[in-house]
Amino acid sequence: MYKYIGSYFPLKMRKRVKELLLYAGMTVDVKSYLGFIFLFDFSLSFILALFFMLFFKINYLLSFIVIFFLVDAISYMSLHFKADAKARFVEKVLPDVLRLMAGNLKAGITTDKAFILSARPEFGIFKKEIIKIGKEIATGKDMGESLMDVTKRVRSAKLKNVFELIVSGLKTGGQLSDLLEQTAQDLTNQKIIERKIRSNVKLYVIFISIAITIAAPIMYALSIFLAEVLTQQMVAIDLGALASSVPFAIDGSLDLVPITRFVLISILTTVFFGSLVLGQISKGDEKEGLHHIPLLVVSSLSLFFLVLWLLRKLLGTLLL
C-alpha cells in the first residue's frame, strides 16, 4: 500500500528523496518511504487538528493544513539532519582513516588490503565504505572511480575535495601513501583553525542567544504590562468639560488579545530567524540552527509569561 501511494509523487521529488535516503544511509525503497511518511503525517495532523479544535476552538481545516505542512517539513528535514550527521562523523574520522591507510601502504601491504585493514569498528558507518573501496579495487575497479563513488553516498564537501585531491595526485604520479599522510595532516590543521574560529565567534552566539531568550521576552512582557497600565490609567482620568474635545474615546475597551497574539508571533519569528543565524555563525550552515528552535521557543515563551505574571503580581496592585 505504501509503495502504491508513493508512486503518485512527482518523479523529481522521488529522485530528490532517494538521494537524501542514500546520503542518510537508509536502504529503503523511496516509494514505500514516501507512502509511509504521507500516511503517518496525515494521521498525526488529523489527530492534532481535532485536539486543537476541541480544546482551543481553532478552525479544524486551518489547523489541519498548517500542522500537515509543518509535520511534513519536519519529516523532510529529518533526512537532511541524518545526512549531515553522517557527513560530520565521516569528516571527524577521515584524518585517522587516511593515516591508517598510509601506514598500511608503507608497511608493504597492497592497496586493496590496506583499505580493508583500515576499516576499524570505531569508524562506524564509514567502515562499510572503506571495505567497499578495498573490495572494488581488488576486483579491478579504478581506485579513483571507487573513491568518487563514495562522495555520491556521503554528502560532504570536505570528503569530496579530499578524494578529488587524492585522485588528482595519483594521476600526476604521486605516491599514494605520501598523499594520504599529507592530506590527513592538512585536515588536522584545518580542524585546529576551525576550532579557533568557533572560539572567536562564541561571543556573537552568546549575544544572539541572550537577545532571543532573555531580552526580547522581557521587553515584550513589559510592553503588554505597560499597555494594561495605560488603559487603566486613561480610564481613571477625569477630563470633565474637555472630554468633548478629545479626538478619541477613553472607555477602557482596549483589546489586548490582538497585541498578545502579535507579541507571540514576533517571539516565534525572532526565534526562527535567530536560530538560522546561530547555525550559520557557529556551524556555517543555517540548517544546523533548526536544532535549537524547540529549546529557544520553550525558553523565550516561558520567560515571557513568567515576567508578565511577576509584573502583574508585584506591580499590578500599585499601578492597576
N, C-alpha and C positions, 0 to 999 in steps of 0.2 A: 504493500500500500504506500509506504514512504517513497519508494522508487517511482511509483506511478505519479504521485503528487509532484515530486521533484522534477519530473520530465517536462512539466509545464513552465518551468522557469526559463527565462531567456538564455540562449546559448552563451552570450557574453558573460552573464552573471555566473553561469555554471563553470565557465573556464576560470574566472577570477577566484571563485570559491575553491575550485580544485587546486589551483596554485597555492592558495593560503593553507589548505589542508596538507599539501606536500611540505610547505615550509614549517608547519606546526608539527610535522611528524605523525600525522594521523592517517592511517591506511584504511580509509572508509570510502565507500562509493559516494560520489558527490551528489547524485540524485537522491539516494537514501538519506544522506545527511540533510539536504535541503528540505526534503519532505518531513523528516522528523522535527527539525527546527521550526518549520512553519506550523505544524500541528501543536507543538509544545507552546510556542509563543501565542498562538490563537487561544488555546485553552487557558493559559495563565492570564492573558488580557481579559478574557471573558469573566473569569472569577474576580479579578481585581476591580474591573469596572462595575460589576454587580455589588461588590463591597462598598465602593465609594458612593454608589447610588443610594444604597440602603442606609448608610451611616452618615454620609455627608451631603446627601441630596444633590449630588453633582450629576449633570446630564449624562445618561448612560452612553449614548453614541459617541459623544465628545470624549469621554473618559476612555472608552474602548479604543478609539483611533489613536489618541495620544499615547496610551500605555502600550499598544501594539507596536507602534513605531519605536518607542523607547526600548522595549524588550528586544525587538528585532535588531536595533542598533547595538545593544549590549552583546547579543549573540554574535553579531558580525565582528565587533571589536575584540571579543574574546579570542578569535582566531588570530588577529593581529598581535595580541598580547602573548599568545603562545609562541607564535613565530618569532617575535622579538626576544622572548625569554630563551628560546633555543639558540638564537643567534648570539646573545650575550654570553651564554655558557660556552659556546664554541670559541668565541673570541677570548674568553678568560683562559681556557686550557690550551689554546693554539700555540703559544710560545713553548710550553712544556712538551707538546706533541712534536714540534719541529726539532727541538733539542734532542729528544729521544731518538727520532729518526736519523738525525745527523750522527749521533753516537753509534747507532747500529751500522750505518753505512761505513763509518771509519773503522769499525771492528771487522770489516770484510764481509759482512752479510749482504746478500743480494738485495736488490731494490724491493722486490715484492715481499720478501720475508722481513725486510727492515720495516715496512709499513705494518705488516700483520703483527710483528712482535711489539710494535709501539702501541698497539691497541690495549691499553690498560683499563681495568674496571673503573678507576677514578675519572676517566674521561667520559663516562656516561653515554649520552646519546651520540657523541662524536665517535665513540668506539666502533659503532657499526659502519660509519662512513670510512674510517681508516681501513678496516678489514676489507670492505668492498673495493677500495682502491687497490689494495695489495692483490686481491684475487683477480681483478681485471687486468692488472699489469702481468700477472702470472700467466694469464690466458692469451697474452699477446696484444692487448689493447694499448694504444699510445697513452703514456703517463699524463701528458698534457691534457688530453681529452678526458681522462678519468678525473683529473683534478678539477677541471672546469665543470664537469657534470655535478660535482658536489655543490657548487655555487647555485645550481638550479634547485637544490633541496634545502639549502640553508640561506636565509635572507640576511646576508651580512656583507656590507660593502667592504669591510676590512678584510674578511676572508677572501673575497673576490680579488681584491687588489694584491693580496699576498700571493695567491695562486697564479695570478697573471704575471707577477714579477718573477716567480719561480720558473714558469713556463718560458718566459722571455729569456731568462738567464740560461736555461737549458738549450734553447735554440741558438744562442750565441756561443755555445761551447763551454759554459760554466760548470764547475764541479758541483754536483748536487749536494753533497754533504756540507760544503762551504756555504752554498746558497741558503740551505736550511738553517744553518747555525747563525749566519749573519742576519737573516730575516727574523729569527727568534730574538736576537739581541735588539734589533730595531723595534720590535713590538714591545719589548720590556721597557725600553727608553720612552716609547710613546705613552705607555701606561703611567710612567712616572710624571711625565708632562701633564697628562690628563688629570692626575690627582692634584697637582699643583694648581691647575686651572680651577678645579672644583673647590679647592680650599679658598681661592681668591673670590669666588662668586657666592660663597656662603652668606656673606653679609647681605647681598641682594635678595637671596632666598629668604632669609630671616625677616628682612624688612617687608617683603611682599606678603609673607605668611602672617605677620602681625597686622598688616593693613587689612587683610581679608578676614581674619578670625577674631580680631580684637577691636581695631579702630572703627571699621565700618559698622559692625553691630552696635557698638556703644553710641556712635553718632546717630544712627537711625533710631535707637531707643530713646535718646534724648529728644529727637525731633518729634516723635509720636507723643512723648510726655509733654513737650512744650506746646504742641497743638491742643492737647487736652486742657492744659492750664490756661492758655489764651482764650479758649472757648468759654470756660467757666468765668474767667475774669471779665470778659467783654459783656457777658450776660448780667454781671453784677453792677456794671456801670449805669448810673442814673443820669441820662442825658437831659431829662426834663424838656424844656422848650426847644432844645437843639435837636431833639430826636427826628423832627420832620426834615431837617436839613442834611441828615446823614444819608449818603447815597447807597447805603446797603442796610439790610435788616440784621439786627443782633438779637437772635432769639434762642441761641444755644443749640441750633439744629444742625450744626456741622457734623457731617457723617464721616467718622474716622475709618470706616471699613475700607473704602477705596484707597485711602492713604496707607493703611496697613498692608493691603494687597500689593500696592506699588513698592513698598519697602521690602516685602518678602521677595518679590520678583527681582528687585535690584540686588538683594543679597545673593540670590541664586545665580544671577548673571555675573556678578563680581567674582563669585567662587569659581564659576565655569571658566571664564577667561583668565582669571588669576592662576588657576591650575595649569592651563595651557602655557602660560608664561613661565611658571615654575618648572614645567617639564622641559621647555626649550632652554632655560638657563642652566639647569642642573644636569640634564642628560643630553641636551642637544636635539631633542625630539619632542614635539608638542604632545604626542600621544602618551608619553611617559607621565605627563601631568594628570591624565584622566584617573590614575590610580588614587590620587589624593582627594578627588571630588567628594566621595562619601564622608570621609573624616572631616573635611573642611565644612561641608554642609551642616553636619551634626554640630560641630563646634560653634560655627557662626550663629546658627539659629538658636542654639541653647543659650549662648551668651546674650543674644538679643532679648529673648524672653526673660532671662534672669535679670538683666539690668532694668528692663521695663517694669518688672514686678517689684524690684527693690526701690525704684524711683517712686512708684505708686505707694509703696508701703511706708517708706521713710519720709518722703516729702509730700505725699498726697494729702495728708491731714493738715499740712500747713498752707498749701497752695490751692488745693481743690475745694 
